[in-house]
């Protein structure tokens, strides 16, 4: 139980630090950060799509090999 409490206290401290950092950002920095995060989301989506395409290609090759 002590470990759980210590973990929660550390989490609260980190959240507070994060809020302080975000509050210190000016509007342009905040917009730039939002844009970077959006680009990261797009890249993640592209990676997932690429993995799906790769899996489909792998399945097609396996089917062709069986023919």
PDB file of N, CA, C and O in Angstrom:
ATOM      1  N   UNK A   1       0.834  -1.203   0.000  1.00  0.00           N
ATOM      2  CA  UNK A   1       0.000   0.000   0.000  1.00  0.00           C
ATOM      3  C   UNK A   1       0.867   1.250   0.000  1.00  0.00           C
ATOM      4  O   UNK A   1       0.510   2.254  -0.617  1.00  0.00           O
ATOM      5  N   UNK A   2       2.006   1.197   0.688  1.00  0.00           N
ATOM      6  CA  UNK A   2       2.904   2.352   0.739  1.00  0.00           C
ATOM      7  C   UNK A   2       3.456   2.648  -0.657  1.00  0.00           C
ATOM      8  O   UNK A   2       3.587   3.807  -1.050  1.00  0.00           O
ATOM      9  N   UNK A   3       3.779   1.578  -1.406  1.00  0.00           N
ATOM     10  CA  UNK A   3       4.296   1.766  -2.761  1.00  0.00           C
ATOM     11  C   UNK A   3       3.258   2.426  -3.660  1.00  0.00           C
ATOM     12  O   UNK A   3       3.582   3.293  -4.471  1.00  0.00           O
ATOM     13  N   UNK A   4       2.007   2.005  -3.505  1.00  0.00           N
ATOM     14  CA  UNK A   4       0.926   2.601  -4.309  1.00  0.00           C
ATOM     15  C   UNK A   4       0.794   4.078  -3.988  1.00  0.00           C
ATOM     16  O   UNK A   4       0.667   4.905  -4.892  1.00  0.00           O
ATOM     17  N   UNK A   5       0.824   4.416  -2.695  1.00  0.00           N
ATOM     18  CA  UNK A   5       0.704   5.819  -2.288  1.00  0.00           C
ATOM     19  C   UNK A   5       1.878   6.631  -2.824  1.00  0.00           C
ATOM     20  O   UNK A   5       1.691   7.744  -3.316  1.00  0.00           O
ATOM     21  N   UNK A   6       3.092   6.077  -2.731  1.00  0.00           N
ATOM     22  CA  UNK A   6       4.272   6.780  -3.241  1.00  0.00           C
ATOM     23  C   UNK A   6       4.159   6.985  -4.750  1.00  0.00           C
ATOM     24  O   UNK A   6       4.534   8.038  -5.266  1.00  0.00           O
ATOM     25  N   UNK A   7       3.646   5.985  -5.450  1.00  0.00           N
ATOM     26  CA  UNK A   7       3.451   6.105  -6.899  1.00  0.00           C
ATOM     27  C   UNK A   7       2.436   7.185  -7.236  1.00  0.00           C
ATOM     28  O   UNK A   7       2.630   7.955  -8.176  1.00  0.00           O
ATOM     29  N   UNK A   8       1.357   7.241  -6.472  1.00  0.00           N
ATOM     30  CA  UNK A   8       0.332   8.269  -6.707  1.00  0.00           C
ATOM     31  C   UNK A   8       0.887   9.665  -6.432  1.00  0.00           C
ATOM     32  O   UNK A   8       0.602  10.607  -7.172  1.00  0.00           O
ATOM     33  N   UNK A   9       1.678   9.797  -5.368  1.00  0.00           N
ATOM     34  CA  UNK A   9       2.285  11.090  -5.053  1.00  0.00           C
ATOM     35  C   UNK A   9       3.213  11.535  -6.176  1.00  0.00           C
ATOM     36  O   UNK A   9       3.224  12.708  -6.549  1.00  0.00           O
ATOM     37  N   UNK A  10       3.997  10.594  -6.716  1.00  0.00           N
ATOM     38  CA  UNK A  10       4.911  10.914  -7.812  1.00  0.00           C
ATOM     39  C   UNK A  10       4.119  11.308  -9.063  1.00  0.00           C
ATOM     40  O   UNK A  10       4.488  12.250  -9.764  1.00  0.00           O
ATOM     41  N   UNK A  11       3.050  10.596  -9.333  1.00  0.00           N
ATOM     42  CA  UNK A  11       2.207  10.920 -10.480  1.00  0.00           C
ATOM     43  C   UNK A  11       1.616  12.320 -10.340  1.00  0.00           C
ATOM     44  O   UNK A  11       1.604  13.085 -11.305  1.00  0.00           O
ATOM     45  N   UNK A  12       1.131  12.658  -9.159  1.00  0.00           N
ATOM     46  CA  UNK A  12       0.584  13.999  -8.917  1.00  0.00           C
ATOM     47  C   UNK A  12       1.651  15.077  -9.146  1.00  0.00           C
ATOM     48  O   UNK A  12       1.376  16.125  -9.730  1.00  0.00           O
ATOM     49  N   UNK A  13       2.874  14.798  -8.676  1.00  0.00           N
ATOM     50  CA  UNK A  13       3.977  15.749  -8.843  1.00  0.00           C
ATOM     51  C   UNK A  13       4.282  15.953 -10.332  1.00  0.00           C
ATOM     52  O   UNK A  13       4.485  17.082 -10.777  1.00  0.00           O
ATOM     53  N   UNK A  14       4.314  14.862 -11.092  1.00  0.00           N
ATOM     54  CA  UNK A  14       4.611  14.959 -12.523  1.00  0.00           C
ATOM     55  C   UNK A  14       3.508  15.707 -13.272  1.00  0.00           C
ATOM     56  O   UNK A  14       3.791  16.507 -14.164  1.00  0.00           O
ATOM     57  N   UNK A  15       2.260  15.448 -12.911  1.00  0.00           N
ATOM     58  CA  UNK A  15       1.135  16.154 -13.543  1.00  0.00           C
ATOM     59  C   UNK A  15       1.237  17.644 -13.252  1.00  0.00           C
ATOM     60  O   UNK A  15       1.028  18.466 -14.144  1.00  0.00           O
ATOM     61  N   UNK A  16       1.555  17.997 -12.016  1.00  0.00           N
ATOM     62  CA  UNK A  16       1.697  19.409 -11.649  1.00  0.00           C
ATOM     63  C   UNK A  16       2.815  20.059 -12.461  1.00  0.00           C
ATOM     64  O   UNK A  16       2.642  21.164 -12.975  1.00  0.00           O
ATOM     65  N   UNK A  17       3.965  19.384 -12.582  1.00  0.00           N
ATOM     66  CA  UNK A  17       5.078  19.914 -13.373  1.00  0.00           C
ATOM     67  C   UNK A  17       4.665  20.101 -14.829  1.00  0.00           C
ATOM     68  O   UNK A  17       4.994  21.111 -15.450  1.00  0.00           O
ATOM     69  N   UNK A  18       3.939  19.118 -15.370  1.00  0.00           N
ATOM     70  CA  UNK A  18       3.493  19.204 -16.763  1.00  0.00           C
ATOM     71  C   UNK A  18       2.574  20.407 -16.954  1.00  0.00           C
ATOM     72  O   UNK A  18       2.701  21.138 -17.937  1.00  0.00           O
ATOM     73  N   UNK A  19       1.657  20.613 -16.027  1.00  0.00           N
ATOM     74  CA  UNK A  19       0.740  21.758 -16.119  1.00  0.00           C
ATOM     75  C   UNK A  19       1.506  23.072 -16.058  1.00  0.00           C
ATOM     76  O   UNK A  19       1.163  24.023 -16.760  1.00  0.00           O
ATOM     77  N   UNK A  20       2.536  23.131 -15.228  1.00  0.00           N
ATOM     78  CA  UNK A  20       3.345  24.351 -15.131  1.00  0.00           C
ATOM     79  C   UNK A  20       4.067  24.626 -16.451  1.00  0.00           C
ATOM     80  O   UNK A  20       4.141  25.770 -16.900  1.00  0.00           O
ATOM     81  N   UNK A  21       4.590  23.580 -17.058  1.00  0.00           N
ATOM     82  CA  UNK A  21       5.294  23.738 -18.337  1.00  0.00           C
ATOM     83  C   UNK A  21       4.325  24.198 -19.414  1.00  0.00           C
ATOM     84  O   UNK A  21       4.635  25.113 -20.177  1.00  0.00           O
ATOM     85  N   UNK A  22       3.156  23.572 -19.484  1.00  0.00           N
ATOM     86  CA  UNK A  22       2.167  23.948 -20.498  1.00  0.00           C
ATOM     87  C   UNK A  22       1.713  25.388 -20.288  1.00  0.00           C
ATOM     88  O   UNK A  22       1.539  26.126 -21.258  1.00  0.00           O
ATOM     89  N   UNK A  23       1.520  25.796 -19.045  1.00  0.00           N
ATOM     90  CA  UNK A  23       1.083  27.160 -18.759  1.00  0.00           C
ATOM     91  C   UNK A  23       2.141  28.178 -19.165  1.00  0.00           C
ATOM     92  O   UNK A  23       1.815  29.316 -19.505  1.00  0.00           O
ATOM     93  N   UNK A  24       3.416  27.768 -19.131  1.00  0.00           N
ATOM     94  CA  UNK A  24       4.505  28.680 -19.470  1.00  0.00           C
ATOM     95  C   UNK A  24       4.646  28.883 -20.980  1.00  0.00           C
ATOM     96  O   UNK A  24       5.296  29.831 -21.418  1.00  0.00           O
ATOM     97  N   UNK A  25       4.050  28.012 -21.763  1.00  0.00           N
ATOM     98  CA  UNK A  25       4.158  28.152 -23.213  1.00  0.00           C
ATOM     99  C   UNK A  25       3.357  29.368 -23.678  1.00  0.00           C
ATOM    100  O   UNK A  25       2.235  29.597 -23.226  1.00  0.00           O
ATOM    101  N   UNK A  26       3.943  30.131 -24.577  1.00  0.00           N
ATOM    102  CA  UNK A  26       3.139  31.207 -25.143  1.00  0.00           C
ATOM    103  C   UNK A  26       2.284  30.628 -26.275  1.00  0.00           C
ATOM    104  O   UNK A  26       2.423  29.456 -26.625  1.00  0.00           O
ATOM    105  N   UNK A  27       1.417  31.439 -26.835  1.00  0.00           N
ATOM    106  CA  UNK A  27       0.448  30.954 -27.821  1.00  0.00           C
ATOM    107  C   UNK A  27       1.127  30.333 -29.040  1.00  0.00           C
ATOM    108  O   UNK A  27       0.685  29.290 -29.521  1.00  0.00           O
ATOM    109  N   UNK A  28       2.190  30.954 -29.548  1.00  0.00           N
ATOM    110  CA  UNK A  28       2.831  30.410 -30.749  1.00  0.00           C
ATOM    111  C   UNK A  28       3.515  29.083 -30.450  1.00  0.00           C
ATOM    112  O   UNK A  28       3.480  28.168 -31.272  1.00  0.00           O
ATOM    113  N   UNK A  29       4.140  28.972 -29.275  1.00  0.00           N
ATOM    114  CA  UNK A  29       4.761  27.709 -28.901  1.00  0.00           C
ATOM    115  C   UNK A  29       3.696  26.629 -28.738  1.00  0.00           C
ATOM    116  O   UNK A  29       3.894  25.478 -29.127  1.00  0.00           O
ATOM    117  N   UNK A  30       2.579  27.015 -28.166  1.00  0.00           N
ATOM    118  CA  UNK A  30       1.493  26.052 -27.968  1.00  0.00           C
ATOM    119  C   UNK A  30       0.976  25.565 -29.312  1.00  0.00           C
ATOM    120  O   UNK A  30       0.708  24.375 -29.481  1.00  0.00           O
ATOM    121  N   UNK A  31       0.833  26.481 -30.274  1.00  0.00           N
ATOM    122  CA  UNK A  31       0.364  26.099 -31.607  1.00  0.00           C
ATOM    123  C   UNK A  31       1.379  25.193 -32.293  1.00  0.00           C
ATOM    124  O   UNK A  31       1.008  24.206 -32.928  1.00  0.00           O
ATOM    125  N   UNK A  32       2.670  25.534 -32.164  1.00  0.00           N
ATOM    126  CA  UNK A  32       3.708  24.696 -32.766  1.00  0.00           C
ATOM    127  C   UNK A  32       3.697  23.299 -32.160  1.00  0.00           C
ATOM    128  O   UNK A  32       3.832  22.306 -32.874  1.00  0.00           O
ATOM    129  N   UNK A  33       3.538  23.226 -30.849  1.00  0.00           N
ATOM    130  CA  UNK A  33       3.478  21.937 -30.180  1.00  0.00           C
ATOM    131  C   UNK A  33       2.262  21.140 -30.670  1.00  0.00           C
ATOM    132  O   UNK A  33       2.364  19.941 -30.929  1.00  0.00           O
ATOM    133  N   UNK A  34       1.132  21.803 -30.791  1.00  0.00           N
ATOM    134  CA  UNK A  34      -0.071  21.132 -31.294  1.00  0.00           C
ATOM    135  C   UNK A  34       0.145  20.609 -32.704  1.00  0.00           C
ATOM    136  O   UNK A  34      -0.280  19.501 -33.032  1.00  0.00           O
ATOM    137  N   UNK A  35       0.810  21.411 -33.546  1.00  0.00           N
ATOM    138  CA  UNK A  35       1.088  20.977 -34.916  1.00  0.00           C
ATOM    139  C   UNK A  35       2.012  19.757 -34.943  1.00  0.00           C
ATOM    140  O   UNK A  35       1.807  18.827 -35.723  1.00  0.00           O
ATOM    141  N   UNK A  36       3.031  19.777 -34.078  1.00  0.00           N
ATOM    142  CA  UNK A  36       3.967  18.648 -34.011  1.00  0.00           C
ATOM    143  C   UNK A  36       3.236  17.384 -33.566  1.00  0.00           C
ATOM    144  O   UNK A  36       3.450  16.306 -34.121  1.00  0.00           O
ATOM    145  N   UNK A  37       2.373  17.525 -32.561  1.00  0.00           N
ATOM    146  CA  UNK A  37       1.620  16.368 -32.085  1.00  0.00           C
ATOM    147  C   UNK A  37       0.687  15.844 -33.176  1.00  0.00           C
ATOM    148  O   UNK A  37       0.532  14.632 -33.328  1.00  0.00           O
ATOM    149  N   UNK A  38       0.071  16.741 -33.929  1.00  0.00           N
ATOM    150  CA  UNK A  38      -0.808  16.325 -35.026  1.00  0.00           C
ATOM    151  C   UNK A  38      -0.008  15.591 -36.097  1.00  0.00           C
ATOM    152  O   UNK A  38      -0.469  14.586 -36.638  1.00  0.00           O
ATOM    153  N   UNK A  39       1.191  16.091 -36.406  1.00  0.00           N
ATOM    154  CA  UNK A  39       2.042  15.412 -37.382  1.00  0.00           C
ATOM    155  C   UNK A  39       2.430  14.023 -36.882  1.00  0.00           C
ATOM    156  O   UNK A  39       2.488  13.068 -37.657  1.00  0.00           O
ATOM    157  N   UNK A  40       2.695  13.921 -35.586  1.00  0.00           N
ATOM    158  CA  UNK A  40       3.008  12.616 -35.001  1.00  0.00           C
ATOM    159  C   UNK A  40       1.846  11.648 -35.147  1.00  0.00           C
ATOM    160  O   UNK A  40       2.044  10.468 -35.435  1.00  0.00           O
ATOM    161  N   UNK A  41       0.622  12.155 -34.945  1.00  0.00           N
ATOM    162  CA  UNK A  41      -0.559  11.306 -35.123  1.00  0.00           C
ATOM    163  C   UNK A  41      -0.679  10.839 -36.567  1.00  0.00           C
ATOM    164  O   UNK A  41      -1.001   9.679 -36.824  1.00  0.00           O
ATOM    165  N   UNK A  42      -0.419  11.744 -37.514  1.00  0.00           N
ATOM    166  CA  UNK A  42      -0.475  11.366 -38.924  1.00  0.00           C
ATOM    167  C   UNK A  42       0.572  10.312 -39.253  1.00  0.00           C
ATOM    168  O   UNK A  42       0.289   9.352 -39.970  1.00  0.00           O
ATOM    169  N   UNK A  43       1.773  10.488 -38.731  1.00  0.00           N
ATOM    170  CA  UNK A  43       2.829   9.506 -38.974  1.00  0.00           C
ATOM    171  C   UNK A  43       2.454   8.148 -38.388  1.00  0.00           C
ATOM    172  O   UNK A  43       2.694   7.110 -39.005  1.00  0.00           O
ATOM    173  N   UNK A  44       1.872   8.164 -37.207  1.00  0.00           N
ATOM    174  CA  UNK A  44       1.438   6.903 -36.587  1.00  0.00           C
ATOM    175  C   UNK A  44       0.395   6.219 -37.455  1.00  0.00           C
ATOM    176  O   UNK A  44       0.452   5.007 -37.665  1.00  0.00           O
ATOM    177  N   UNK A  45      -0.564   7.000 -37.962  1.00  0.00           N
ATOM    178  CA  UNK A  45      -1.588   6.434 -38.849  1.00  0.00           C
ATOM    179  C   UNK A  45      -0.959   5.870 -40.112  1.00  0.00           C
ATOM    180  O   UNK A  45      -1.353   4.802 -40.580  1.00  0.00           O
ATOM    181  N   UNK A  46       0.026   6.587 -40.672  1.00  0.00           N
ATOM    182  CA  UNK A  46       0.693   6.113 -41.876  1.00  0.00           C
ATOM    183  C   UNK A  46       1.431   4.808 -41.624  1.00  0.00           C
ATOM    184  O   UNK A  46       1.431   3.914 -42.470  1.00  0.00           O
ATOM    185  N   UNK A  47       2.060   4.700 -40.459  1.00  0.00           N
ATOM    186  CA  UNK A  47       2.765   3.466 -40.112  1.00  0.00           C
ATOM    187  C   UNK A  47       1.767   2.307 -40.022  1.00  0.00           C
ATOM    188  O   UNK A  47       2.038   1.211 -40.512  1.00  0.00           O
ATOM    189  N   UNK A  48       0.624   2.552 -39.399  1.00  0.00           N
ATOM    190  CA  UNK A  48      -0.382   1.495 -39.276  1.00  0.00           C
ATOM    191  C   UNK A  48      -0.887   1.075 -40.659  1.00  0.00           C
ATOM    192  O   UNK A  48      -1.065  -0.113 -40.928  1.00  0.00           O
ATOM    193  N   UNK A  49      -1.113   2.055 -41.526  1.00  0.00           N
ATOM    194  CA  UNK A  49      -1.551   1.731 -42.885  1.00  0.00           C
ATOM    195  C   UNK A  49      -0.485   0.946 -43.629  1.00  0.00           C
ATOM    196  O   UNK A  49      -0.797  -0.015 -44.332  1.00  0.00           O
ATOM    197  N   UNK A  50       0.763   1.347 -43.481  1.00  0.00           N
ATOM    198  CA  UNK A  50       1.859   0.649 -44.142  1.00  0.00           C
ATOM    199  C   UNK A  50       1.957  -0.792 -43.646  1.00  0.00           C
ATOM    200  O   UNK A  50       2.211  -1.705 -44.431  1.00  0.00           O
ATOM    201  N   UNK A  51       1.755  -0.992 -42.348  1.00  0.00           N
ATOM    202  CA  UNK A  51       1.788  -2.352 -41.802  1.00  0.00           C
ATOM    203  C   UNK A  51       0.655  -3.191 -42.380  1.00  0.00           C
ATOM    204  O   UNK A  51       0.848  -4.371 -42.675  1.00  0.00           O
ATOM    205  N   UNK A  52      -0.517  -2.599 -42.543  1.00  0.00           N
ATOM    206  CA  UNK A  52      -1.643  -3.330 -43.131  1.00  0.00           C
ATOM    207  C   UNK A  52      -1.339  -3.721 -44.569  1.00  0.00           C
ATOM    208  O   UNK A  52      -1.597  -4.853 -44.978  1.00  0.00           O
ATOM    209  N   UNK A  53      -0.790  -2.781 -45.340  1.00  0.00           N
ATOM    210  CA  UNK A  53      -0.439  -3.062 -46.730  1.00  0.00           C
ATOM    211  C   UNK A  53       0.618  -4.164 -46.791  1.00  0.00           C
ATOM    212  O   UNK A  53       0.531  -5.073 -47.617  1.00  0.00           O
ATOM    213  N   UNK A  54       1.613  -4.075 -45.912  1.00  0.00           N
ATOM    214  CA  UNK A  54       2.671  -5.081 -45.878  1.00  0.00           C
ATOM    215  C   UNK A  54       2.088  -6.463 -45.572  1.00  0.00           C
ATOM    216  O   UNK A  54       2.477  -7.452 -46.193  1.00  0.00           O
ATOM    217  N   UNK A  55       1.169  -6.529 -44.630  1.00  0.00           N
ATOM    218  CA  UNK A  55       0.541  -7.807 -44.294  1.00  0.00           C
ATOM    219  C   UNK A  55      -0.267  -8.349 -45.461  1.00  0.00           C
ATOM    220  O   UNK A  55      -0.227  -9.550 -45.731  1.00  0.00           O
ATOM    221  N   UNK A  56      -1.001  -7.486 -46.161  1.00  0.00           N
ATOM    222  CA  UNK A  56      -1.780  -7.918 -47.334  1.00  0.00           C
ATOM    223  C   UNK A  56      -0.846  -8.449 -48.413  1.00  0.00           C
ATOM    224  O   UNK A  56      -1.120  -9.484 -49.020  1.00  0.00           O
ATOM    225  N   UNK A  57       0.255  -7.744 -48.653  1.00  0.00           N
ATOM    226  CA  UNK A  57       1.218  -8.187 -49.662  1.00  0.00           C
ATOM    227  C   UNK A  57       1.812  -9.544 -49.284  1.00  0.00           C
ATOM    228  O   UNK A  57       1.975 -10.420 -50.133  1.00  0.00           O
ATOM    229  N   UNK A  58       2.127  -9.701 -48.020  1.00  0.00           N
ATOM    230  CA  UNK A  58       2.683 -10.968 -47.543  1.00  0.00           C
ATOM    231  C   UNK A  58       1.690 -12.111 -47.784  1.00  0.00           C
ATOM    232  O   UNK A  58       2.079 -13.197 -48.214  1.00  0.00           O
ATOM    233  N   UNK A  59       0.403 -11.859 -47.502  1.00  0.00           N
ATOM    234  CA  UNK A  59      -0.625 -12.873 -47.721  1.00  0.00           C
ATOM    235  C   UNK A  59      -0.750 -13.207 -49.200  1.00  0.00           C
ATOM    236  O   UNK A  59      -0.879 -14.375 -49.568  1.00  0.00           O
ATOM    237  N   UNK A  60      -0.711 -12.182 -50.051  1.00  0.00           N
ATOM    238  CA  UNK A  60      -0.813 -12.424 -51.497  1.00  0.00           C
ATOM    239  C   UNK A  60       0.369 -13.239 -52.007  1.00  0.00           C
ATOM    240  O   UNK A  60       0.195 -14.145 -52.822  1.00  0.00           O
ATOM    241  N   UNK A  61       1.553 -12.926 -51.536  1.00  0.00           N
ATOM    242  CA  UNK A  61       2.742 -13.681 -51.953  1.00  0.00           C
ATOM    243  C   UNK A  61       2.616 -15.133 -51.509  1.00  0.00           C
ATOM    244  O   UNK A  61       2.948 -16.044 -52.268  1.00  0.00           O
ATOM    245  N   UNK A  62       2.144 -15.354 -50.300  1.00  0.00           N
ATOM    246  CA  UNK A  62       1.959 -16.723 -49.814  1.00  0.00           C
ATOM    247  C   UNK A  62       0.963 -17.477 -50.682  1.00  0.00           C
ATOM    248  O   UNK A  62       1.159 -18.657 -50.974  1.00  0.00           O
ATOM    249  N   UNK A  63      -0.097 -16.807 -51.093  1.00  0.00           N
ATOM    250  CA  UNK A  63      -1.094 -17.455 -51.967  1.00  0.00           C
ATOM    251  C   UNK A  63      -0.489 -17.766 -53.328  1.00  0.00           C
ATOM    252  O   UNK A  63      -0.731 -18.833 -53.892  1.00  0.00           O
ATOM    253  N   UNK A  64       0.295 -16.835 -53.851  1.00  0.00           N
ATOM    254  CA  UNK A  64       0.927 -17.064 -55.156  1.00  0.00           C
ATOM    255  C   UNK A  64       1.911 -18.228 -55.089  1.00  0.00           C
ATOM    256  O   UNK A  64       2.005 -19.015 -56.031  1.00  0.00           O
ATOM    257  N   UNK A  65       2.633 -18.340 -54.003  1.00  0.00           N
ATOM    258  CA  UNK A  65       3.606 -19.422 -53.851  1.00  0.00           C
ATOM    259  C   UNK A  65       2.901 -20.770 -53.836  1.00  0.00           C
ATOM    260  O   UNK A  65       3.434 -21.761 -54.336  1.00  0.00           O
ATOM    261  N   UNK A  66       1.694 -20.809 -53.257  1.00  0.00           N
ATOM    262  CA  UNK A  66       0.934 -22.066 -53.189  1.00  0.00           C
ATOM    263  C   UNK A  66       0.433 -22.502 -54.567  1.00  0.00           C
ATOM    264  O   UNK A  66       0.190 -23.689 -54.783  1.00  0.00           O
ATOM    265  N   UNK A  67       0.276 -21.553 -55.506  1.00  0.00           N
ATOM    266  CA  UNK A  67      -0.259 -21.896 -56.841  1.00  0.00           C
ATOM    267  C   UNK A  67       0.677 -22.696 -57.675  1.00  0.00           C
ATOM    268  O   UNK A  67       0.349 -23.046 -58.809  1.00  0.00           O
TER     269      UNK A  67
END
